[in-house]
Amino acid sequence: MYYIKKLADELWFVVDVLEDAYIGARYLIRRYGEREYREALKFVEGIFKCIGI
């Protein structure tokens, strides 16, 4: 769990992008850049690695 907290603290802006994307997928049309995509992917892969997926 420490790793997840550390990852979220370091990449707090990615959590914001993922939250925005989740809400926007239902209600808004929004495009994301390559950099946002790569950072979000790295964050999610880190979380998956931490929980054993």
C-alpha positions in Angstrom: 0.0 0.0 0.0 2.9 2.4 0.6 3.9 2.0 -3.1 0.4 3.1 -4.2 0.4 6.1 -1.9 3.9 7.1 -3.1 2.9 6.7 -6.7 -0.3 8.8 -6.2 1.7 11.5 -4.5 4.3 11.7 -7.2 1.9 11.5 -10.1 -1.1 13.4 -8.6 -1.7 15.2 -11.9 -2.3 11.8 -13.6 -5.0 11.0 -11.0 -6.7 14.2 -12.0 -6.5 13.3 -15.7 -7.9 9.8 -15.1 -10.7 11.3 -13.0 -11.5 13.8 -15.8 -11.4 11.1 -18.4 -13.8 8.9 -16.4 -16.3 11.7 -16.1 -15.7 13.0 -19.6 -16.3 9.6 -21.1 -19.9 9.8 -20.0 -20.7 13.5 -20.4 -18.1 15.4 -22.4 -16.0 15.1 -25.5 -12.4 15.7 -24.7 -9.1 14.8 -26.4 -5.9 13.9 -24.5 -2.4 14.4 -25.7 0.3 11.8 -26.1 2.1 12.9 -22.9 -1.1 12.6 -20.9 -1.7 9.2 -22.3 1.8 7.9 -21.6 1.8 9.3 -18.0 -1.6 7.8 -17.3 -0.6 4.4 -18.7 2.6 4.4 -16.6 0.5 5.2 -13.5 -2.0 2.5 -14.1 0.7 -0.1 -14.9 2.4 0.8 -11.6 -0.9 0.3 -9.7 -1.5 -3.0 -11.5 2.0 -4.2 -10.7 1.5 -3.3 -7.0 -1.7 -5.3 -6.7 -0.4 -8.2 -8.7 -2.3 -7.9 -12.0 
